[in-house]
Amino acid sequence: MEELETAIARALTAALPGVDVRFDPYPGYGKLHAIIVWDRFEQQLMMDRHKQVWSVLKLALTDEQRHKTGFLVIVTPTEIDAMQEASLMDEAMDGIKGAA
């Protein structure tokens, strides 16, 4: 999977300057999952973001590599911050419920 991570990261950083690519450390079912964070996704529809990312990956990856690519979560920095904040809130609420 390391080779695939490198190929994806190289392709996206070359095409989308400043992009942050974060890989799932526990890929399931032999698939590599990633979170792709880029500020220039602001004001873009999710469908357009996916088209942009996949147009890059289709040129850079082999058929086998594309088949091993799983979920791609494509977000802005603001969106990833909100996701992380919500996750922390869920953990805090679970702790409060467990203490009661």
C-alpha positions as CSV (number, residue, x, y, z in Angstrom):
1,M,0.0,0.0,0.0
2,E,3.0,2.3,0.5
3,E,3.6,2.4,-3.2
4,L,0.0,3.4,-3.8
5,E,0.1,6.1,-1.1
6,T,3.2,7.6,-2.7
7,A,1.6,7.6,-6.2
8,I,-1.5,9.2,-5.0
9,A,0.3,11.8,-2.9
10,R,2.7,12.7,-5.7
11,A,0.0,13.0,-8.3
12,L,-2.3,15.2,-6.1
13,T,0.5,17.5,-4.8
14,A,1.7,18.1,-8.3
15,A,-1.7,19.0,-9.6
16,L,-3.2,20.7,-6.6
17,P,-0.5,22.8,-4.9
18,G,-0.9,23.0,-1.2
19,V,-3.1,19.9,-0.9
20,D,-3.0,17.8,2.3
21,V,-3.4,14.1,1.7
22,R,-4.0,11.9,4.8
23,F,-4.2,8.2,4.5
24,D,-6.2,5.8,6.6
25,P,-3.7,3.8,8.7
26,Y,-6.1,0.8,8.7
27,P,-7.2,0.2,5.1
28,G,-10.0,-2.4,5.0
29,Y,-10.6,-5.1,2.3
30,G,-7.3,-4.3,0.6
31,K,-8.4,-0.8,-0.3
32,L,-6.6,2.4,0.6
33,H,-8.7,5.2,1.9
34,A,-7.7,8.9,2.1
35,I,-8.9,12.3,3.2
36,I,-7.9,15.0,0.7
37,V,-7.9,18.5,2.2
38,W,-7.5,21.6,-0.1
39,D,-8.6,25.2,0.5
40,R,-9.4,25.6,-3.2
41,F,-12.3,23.2,-2.9
42,E,-14.3,26.0,-1.3
43,Q,-17.4,26.9,-3.3
44,Q,-17.1,23.7,-5.4
45,L,-19.9,21.1,-5.4
46,M,-18.8,17.7,-4.0
47,M,-19.3,16.1,-7.4
48,D,-17.0,18.7,-9.0
49,R,-14.3,18.0,-6.4
50,H,-14.5,14.3,-7.1
51,K,-14.2,14.9,-10.8
52,Q,-11.2,17.1,-10.3
53,V,-9.4,14.6,-8.1
54,W,-10.2,11.5,-10.2
55,S,-9.2,13.3,-13.4
56,V,-5.7,13.6,-11.8
57,L,-5.7,10.0,-10.4
58,K,-6.9,8.4,-13.7
59,L,-3.8,9.8,-15.5
60,A,-1.4,9.0,-12.7
61,L,-2.4,5.5,-11.5
62,T,-2.5,2.1,-13.2
63,D,-5.8,0.2,-13.4
64,E,-4.7,-2.0,-10.5
65,Q,-3.8,1.0,-8.4
66,R,-7.2,2.6,-9.1
67,H,-8.9,-0.6,-8.2
68,K,-7.1,-0.6,-4.8
69,T,-8.2,3.0,-4.1
70,G,-11.1,3.0,-1.7
71,F,-13.0,5.9,-0.2
72,L,-11.8,9.4,-0.9
73,V,-13.1,12.0,1.5
74,I,-12.6,15.4,-0.3
75,V,-13.0,18.4,1.9
76,T,-11.9,21.9,2.7
77,P,-9.8,22.8,5.8
78,T,-13.0,24.3,7.4
79,E,-14.9,21.1,6.8
80,I,-12.2,18.9,8.2
81,D,-12.0,21.1,11.3
82,A,-15.7,20.8,11.8
83,M,-15.5,17.0,11.4
84,Q,-12.8,16.8,13.9
85,E,-14.6,19.0,16.4
86,A,-17.8,16.9,16.0
87,S,-15.7,13.8,16.6
88,L,-14.3,15.3,19.8
89,M,-17.8,16.3,20.9
90,D,-19.0,12.8,20.4
91,E,-16.1,11.4,22.5
92,A,-16.8,13.9,25.3
93,M,-20.5,13.0,25.3
94,D,-19.6,9.3,25.4
95,G,-17.4,10.0,28.4
96,I,-20.2,12.0,30.2
97,K,-22.7,9.2,29.5
98,G,-20.3,6.6,30.8
99,A,-19.7,8.6,34.0
100,A,-23.4,8.8,34.8
